[in-house]
Amino acid sequence: MIWTPKVGLEKSRKTNGVFIMAKLTIEDKIKIIQLYNEGYGCDIIARKIGIVSSRVKKIKKQYDLYGDI
């Protein structure tokens, strides 16, 4: 009998195969801008808030371009 390999099993156990994405509140976005203006980098802010650094960069870019969050 041929068994299929257990590929990616370890990753799926962490979230039970569910993709989790949280929407940031206005307060979170304001906190991101405040931390950035205080001199923190995107990676550090992302770790503090619990998101990926690319999301921090997008929020900062939006703020720089349009002046709102």
Backbone as CSV, one residue per row, in Angstrom:
resi,resn,N_x,N_y,N_z,CA_x,CA_y,CA_z,C_x,C_y,C_z
1,MET,0.847,-1.169,0.000,0.000,0.000,0.000,0.898,1.240,0.000
2,ILE,0.544,2.250,-0.798,1.312,3.484,-0.894,0.585,4.565,-0.102
3,TRP,1.320,5.170,0.815,0.762,6.249,1.639,1.174,7.599,1.071
4,THR,0.302,8.563,1.144,0.667,9.901,0.692,1.523,10.569,1.769
5,PRO,2.508,11.336,1.344,3.378,11.993,2.323,2.619,13.059,3.105
6,LYS,3.057,13.277,4.335,2.438,14.286,5.195,3.183,15.605,5.010
7,VAL,2.875,16.290,3.941,3.533,17.537,3.610,2.790,18.689,4.283
8,GLY,3.522,19.524,4.983,2.939,20.711,5.592,2.077,20.435,6.810
9,LEU,2.191,19.288,7.401,1.360,18.935,8.535,1.641,19.824,9.735
10,GLU,2.907,20.144,9.964,3.269,20.961,11.121,2.662,22.360,11.036
11,LYS,2.624,22.947,9.839,2.062,24.281,9.692,0.557,24.275,9.923
12,SER,-0.114,23.239,9.446,-1.569,23.227,9.558,-2.034,23.001,10.991
13,ARG,-1.217,22.413,11.837,-1.611,22.153,13.222,-1.663,23.425,14.056
14,LYS,-0.866,24.405,13.696,-0.798,25.624,14.493,-2.119,26.395,14.479
15,THR,-2.785,26.440,13.328,-4.055,27.163,13.238,-5.194,26.239,12.819
16,ASN,-4.957,24.943,12.866,-5.953,23.957,12.449,-6.418,24.182,11.022
17,GLY,-5.513,24.674,10.167,-5.826,24.864,8.762,-6.663,26.096,8.470
18,VAL,-6.842,26.966,9.437,-7.661,28.157,9.255,-6.755,29.364,9.092
19,PHE,-7.041,30.165,8.084,-6.294,31.405,7.878,-6.924,32.481,8.740
20,ILE,-6.135,33.100,9.612,-6.648,34.101,10.531,-6.119,35.467,10.129
21,MET,-7.044,36.407,9.919,-6.644,37.754,9.552,-7.487,38.739,10.351
22,ALA,-6.839,39.541,11.145,-7.549,40.494,11.985,-7.549,41.872,11.326
23,LYS,-8.666,42.539,11.401,-8.757,43.890,10.875,-8.218,44.861,11.933
24,LEU,-7.391,45.785,11.497,-6.825,46.764,12.422,-7.856,47.843,12.723
25,THR,-7.904,48.249,13.969,-8.790,49.332,14.363,-8.109,50.663,14.063
26,ILE,-8.886,51.733,14.118,-8.326,53.074,13.932,-7.270,53.353,14.996
27,GLU,-7.526,52.881,16.211,-6.567,53.085,17.305,-5.239,52.395,16.999
28,ASP,-5.306,51.182,16.411,-4.082,50.474,16.032,-3.300,51.264,14.989
29,LYS,-4.005,51.794,13.999,-3.339,52.551,12.938,-2.721,53.839,13.480
30,ILE,-3.428,54.507,14.389,-2.876,55.714,15.008,-1.629,55.371,15.811
31,LYS,-1.676,54.261,16.537,-0.519,53.802,17.319,0.673,53.522,16.401
32,ILE,0.412,52.927,15.236,1.479,52.640,14.274,2.137,53.930,13.814
33,ILE,1.338,54.937,13.470,1.883,56.217,13.017,2.649,56.906,14.142
34,GLN,2.123,56.863,15.364,2.815,57.468,16.502,4.165,56.811,16.739
35,LEU,4.189,55.483,16.727,5.452,54.770,16.940,6.446,55.081,15.828
36,TYR,5.962,55.169,14.596,6.857,55.469,13.485,7.437,56.878,13.634
37,ASN,6.598,57.827,14.037,7.074,59.202,14.233,8.044,59.312,15.406
38,GLU,7.963,58.382,16.349,8.898,58.360,17.477,10.239,57.742,17.097
39,GLY,10.334,57.183,15.888,11.603,56.650,15.416,11.704,55.140,15.368
40,TYR,10.637,54.432,15.715,10.667,52.967,15.635,10.612,52.525,14.181
41,GLY,11.266,51.408,13.888,11.256,50.851,12.544,10.022,49.993,12.299
42,CYS,9.774,49.706,11.038,8.587,48.932,10.657,8.579,47.536,11.277
43,ASP,9.734,46.886,11.345,9.793,45.545,11.915,9.450,45.537,13.402
44,ILE,9.955,46.516,14.129,9.689,46.594,15.569,8.214,46.913,15.818
45,ILE,7.672,47.848,15.037,6.252,48.194,15.176,5.384,46.980,14.881
46,ALA,5.729,46.255,13.841,4.951,45.076,13.464,4.932,44.045,14.589
47,ARG,6.070,43.842,15.229,6.122,42.897,16.347,5.293,43.379,17.528
48,LYS,5.321,44.684,17.796,4.551,45.236,18.917,3.047,45.095,18.684
49,ILE,2.602,45.349,17.455,1.178,45.309,17.129,0.715,43.876,16.844
50,GLY,1.627,43.053,16.327,1.277,41.667,16.006,0.840,41.481,14.567
51,ILE,1.455,42.252,13.656,1.146,42.141,12.233,2.457,42.023,11.464
52,VAL,2.366,41.864,10.148,3.574,41.781,9.327,4.059,43.191,8.998
53,SER,5.353,43.321,8.770,5.936,44.644,8.549,5.446,45.286,7.250
54,SER,5.068,44.487,6.267,4.561,45.063,5.021,3.257,45.827,5.255
55,ARG,2.462,45.373,6.210,1.210,46.078,6.549,1.525,47.429,7.189
56,VAL,2.559,47.475,8.025,2.981,48.739,8.633,3.430,49.707,7.542
57,LYS,4.186,49.208,6.581,4.673,50.047,5.493,3.518,50.607,4.665
58,LYS,2.486,49.799,4.425,1.322,50.265,3.666,0.567,51.355,4.418
59,ILE,0.411,51.188,5.720,-0.288,52.191,6.526,0.505,53.492,6.544
60,LYS,1.820,53.392,6.692,2.675,54.580,6.692,2.621,55.285,5.343
61,LYS,2.666,54.527,4.260,2.611,55.107,2.916,1.273,55.811,2.687
62,GLN,0.187,55.183,3.125,-1.135,55.783,2.997,-1.198,57.098,3.779
63,TYR,-0.635,57.102,4.949,-0.616,58.302,5.781,0.214,59.410,5.120
64,ASP,1.367,59.036,4.555,2.224,60.027,3.888,1.560,60.614,2.647
65,LEU,0.856,59.780,1.888,0.237,60.244,0.648,-1.026,61.059,0.876
66,TYR,-1.887,60.597,1.769,-3.212,61.190,1.908,-3.433,61.932,3.226
67,GLY,-2.559,61.730,4.203,-2.682,62.433,5.463,-3.748,61.876,6.382
68,ASP,-4.368,60.788,5.990,-5.359,60.151,6.865,-5.048,58.669,6.986
69,ILE,-5.804,58.028,7.837,-5.535,56.610,8.086,-6.616,55.763,7.508
